[in-house]
Amino acid sequence: DAGITQSPRHKVTETGTPVTLRCHQTENHRYMYWYRQDPGHGLRLIHYSYGVKDTDKGEVSDGYSVSRSKTEDFLLTLESATSSQTSVYFCAISESPGPDYFGSGTRLTVV
Amino acid sequence: GENVEQHPSTLSVQEGDSAVIKCTYSDSASNYFPWYKQELGKGPQLIIDIRSNVGEKKDQRIAVTLNKTAKHFSLHITETQPEDSAVYFCAADKTSYDKVIFGPGTSLSVIP
């Protein structure tokens, strides 16, 4: 998966707890993205980054925050997890705008 | 905002036949149209893209066509093989290129 590592691969958490998902790349690509994938919705952009400390919101950013302190790492935080945030989360990277390479995903279940 | 529709939602073809997946978009300002393939248990993979200044693009057995007037674009796979079985997503974006909007996906099954 083009030098992209997502962690954890699976996580079960309780409603109301904070959760952080990590995306690590070894490609030195400028752009990094967080998507969520749900049945019938395709992939929806949560947040993206166009450089260190440069981030912007996507279609479904409510309830999520991100941080990028290093080129290689992009963190997605659910401040207080809700059942509606149960999903598969994908990180993606690209050298130019538009996602080119995706990670293997993190399956998050909020109970 | 942009809305991308995709048809059919499922498609079964015999090995060796062609497969066609069609997408429509709503925002006439969109000018970048990528296609992704997602195999079971994996992340999506960019397989081909087209920009609005081009009407057709080919890469071996895969081709994309774009009709900007009608706001629709299509993926054509010829001589299908079992390894083509996957979910295919179309997407569209405007000049910013950083907020690609995905269609809901088409599950393609190639029957040996």
Interface residues (C-beta under 8 A of the other chain):
Chain A: D1 I4 Y31 G40 H41 G42 L43 R44 L45 Y48 Y50 D56 G58 E59 F90 A92 S96 P97 G98 P99 D100 Y101 F102 G103 S104 G105
Chain B: G1 V4 Q6 Y32 P34 Y36 G41 K42 G43 P44 Q45 L46 D49 F89 D93 S96 Y97 D98 K99 V100 I101 F102 G103 P104 G105
